[in-house]
Amino acid sequence: DELGISSTIVATAATNITPTSFTANWSDLPDVQTYQLDVSTDADFGAGTYVDGFENLETLETNQEVTGLDFSTTYYYRVRHVNTNSTSTQSNTITTKTTVSPATQADSTALREIYAAIDPSTLNWETARLQEWTGVTYTTTRDRVVSVDISNSNATGELPNSFSASVTS
């Protein structure tokens, strides 16, 4: 009956999930100099899919706040530990999804009403994610709409009554 000490790092569920951030968590191990965290929008952590600043991010803690994220987006994270001898293999991968605030949901609903009421033939609103819609400007946290400029979209039609204006190109 011997007690074994695991040297395998285990990523655990994200906590403090908001529209633009979450806290990544993992197990504590002895003899660790640092931990390395990867956060990606791709479960395979492909090139170009890492969240800015979160590829091989070094930390001494067993958790890390991940910020600057898009709302309603799925993210993946994994971690490694580094000691004097080597760097461990990857931990398991944790999947988490940022939330949507009621204010963001209201903005999205309003923009979708506008899209349905007019014919914006040059806008990417049908195919792109909300955060990437042409002509839409957001707050620095990217969770609220600040302005909408559809003047170059060839849009025609009447805006819904709640907006009480007409759009012509």
WOMOBEL-V44241 format. One record per residue. N is the residue number from 1. RES is the residue in one small letter. OMEGA is omega in radians with two decimals (* if undefined). Layout:
N & RES & OMEGA
N & RES & OMEGA
This chain:
1 & d & 3.13
2 & e & 3.08
3 & l & 3.10
4 & g & 3.09
5 & i & -3.09
6 & s & 3.03
7 & s & 3.12
8 & t & 3.14
9 & i & -3.10
10 & v & 3.02
11 & a & 3.13
12 & t & -3.02
13 & a & 3.08
14 & a & 3.08
15 & t & 3.10
16 & n & -3.09
17 & i & 3.11
18 & t & 3.07
19 & p & -3.05
20 & t & -3.13
21 & s & 2.95
22 & f & 3.06
23 & t & 3.05
24 & a & -3.07
25 & n & 3.09
26 & w & -3.09
27 & s & 3.10
28 & d & 3.12
29 & l & 3.07
30 & p & 3.05
31 & d & 3.12
32 & v & 3.05
33 & q & 3.13
34 & t & 3.01
35 & y & 3.07
36 & q & -3.09
37 & l & 3.00
38 & d & 3.03
39 & v & -3.03
40 & s & 3.00
41 & t & -3.12
42 & d & -3.12
43 & a & 3.11
44 & d & 3.12
45 & f & -3.14
46 & g & 3.13
47 & a & 3.10
48 & g & -3.11
49 & t & 3.14
50 & y & 3.04
51 & v & -3.13
52 & d & 3.11
53 & g & -3.07
54 & f & 2.96
55 & e & -3.07
56 & n & 3.11
57 & l & -3.13
58 & e & 3.11
59 & t & 3.08
60 & l & -3.07
61 & e & 3.06
62 & t & 3.01
63 & n & -3.12
64 & q & 3.03
65 & e & 3.13
66 & v & -3.02
67 & t & 3.10
68 & g & -3.05
69 & l & 3.05
70 & d & 3.13
71 & f & 3.09
72 & s & -3.10
73 & t & 3.11
74 & t & 3.11
75 & y & 3.14
76 & y & 3.04
77 & y & 3.11
78 & r & -3.07
79 & v & 3.05
80 & r & 3.01
81 & h & 3.14
82 & v & 3.02
83 & n & -3.06
84 & t & -3.08
85 & n & -3.01
86 & s & 3.00
87 & t & -3.11
88 & s & 2.98
89 & t & -3.14
90 & q & 2.98
91 & s & 2.94
92 & n & 3.12
93 & t & 3.09
94 & i & 3.09
95 & t & 3.07
96 & t & -3.14
97 & k & 3.08
98 & t & -3.07
99 & t & 3.04
100 & v & 3.11
101 & s & 3.08
102 & p & 3.13
103 & a & 3.10
104 & t & 3.12
105 & q & 3.11
106 & a & 3.10
107 & d & 3.14
108 & s & 3.13
109 & t & 3.13
110 & a & 3.14
111 & l & 3.11
112 & r & 3.05
113 & e & 3.10
114 & i & -3.12
115 & y & -3.12
116 & a & -3.06
117 & a & -3.11
118 & i & -3.14
119 & d & -3.09
120 & p & -2.99
121 & s & -3.10
122 & t & 3.13
123 & l & 3.13
124 & n & -3.03
125 & w & -3.12
126 & e & -3.01
127 & t & -3.06
128 & a & 3.02
129 & r & -3.10
130 & l & -3.11
131 & q & -3.08
132 & e & -3.10
133 & w & 3.11
134 & t & 3.06
135 & g & -3.12
136 & v & 3.12
137 & t & -3.06
138 & y & 3.01
139 & t & 3.14
140 & t & 3.08
141 & t & 3.09
142 & r & 3.12
143 & d & 3.07
144 & r & 3.08
145 & v & 3.11
146 & v & -3.13
147 & s & 3.08
148 & v & 3.11
149 & d & 3.13
150 & i & -3.05
151 & s & 3.13
152 & n & -3.03
153 & s & -3.06
154 & n & -3.14
155 & a & 3.06
156 & t & 3.10
157 & g & -3.12
158 & e & 3.02
159 & l & 3.09
160 & p & -3.09
161 & n & -3.11
162 & s & 3.12
163 & f & 3.07
164 & s & 3.04
165 & a & 3.13
166 & s & 3.13
167 & v & 3.00
168 & t & -3.07
169 & s & *
